[in-house]
Amino acid sequence: MTSLDRDVGALEARMERVEQEIQAMRSDVREIRDALVTARGGWRTLTLIIGFSASMGAAIAKLLPGFPAPRL
């Protein structure tokens, strides 16, 4: 076995390791993307709920002074 064969074998082994790491990175990036897509929908829903609650609170605060206070 010559030095060239040994070098080529070492490079092939390193290349296989790099390919495995790239595959693992792809999987991780896919999971992160899926989590972001899911979170994006949740943030929109949360924003709508907060907006609705603020609107209802403002309407109640506007109407509440018009009601007579209970007498004790």
C-alpha positions in Angstrom: 0.0 0.0 0.0 1.5 3.2 -1.1 1.3 6.6 0.5 -1.1 7.8 -2.2 -3.5 4.9 -1.5 -3.4 5.7 2.2 -4.0 9.4 1.6 -6.9 8.6 -0.8 -8.4 6.2 1.8 -8.1 8.9 4.6 -9.8 11.5 2.3 -12.6 9.1 1.5 -13.2 8.4 5.2 -13.2 12.2 5.9 -15.6 12.8 3.0 -18.0 10.2 4.3 -17.9 11.8 7.8 -18.6 15.2 6.2 -21.6 13.8 4.3 -23.0 12.3 7.5 -22.6 15.6 9.3 -24.3 17.5 6.4 -27.2 15.1 6.5 -27.5 15.6 10.3 -27.4 19.4 9.8 -30.2 19.1 7.2 -32.3 17.2 9.6 -31.7 19.8 12.3 -32.5 22.7 10.0 -35.7 21.0 8.9 -36.8 20.6 12.6 -36.0 24.3 13.3 -38.0 25.3 10.2 -41.0 23.2 11.3 -40.9 24.7 14.8 -40.8 28.2 13.4 -43.7 27.6 11.0 -45.7 26.2 14.0 -44.8 29.1 16.2 -45.7 31.7 13.6 -49.3 30.5 13.5 -49.4 30.6 17.3 -48.1 34.1 17.5 -50.8 35.3 15.0 -53.5 33.7 17.2 -52.1 35.2 20.3 -51.9 38.6 18.7 -55.6 38.3 17.6 -56.7 37.3 21.1 -54.7 40.2 22.7 -56.2 42.7 20.2 -59.7 41.4 20.9 -59.2 41.6 24.7 -57.9 45.1 24.5 -60.9 46.2 22.4 -63.4 44.6 24.8 -61.6 46.2 27.7 -61.8 49.6 26.1 -65.5 49.2 25.3 -66.3 48.2 28.8 -64.3 51.1 30.3 -66.1 53.5 28.0 -69.6 52.1 29.0 -69.0 51.4 32.6 -69.1 55.1 33.9 -72.6 55.4 32.5 -74.0 52.8 34.9 -75.1 54.0 38.3 -72.9 52.8 41.2 -74.5 50.4 43.6 -75.6 52.1 46.9 -74.3 50.5 50.1 
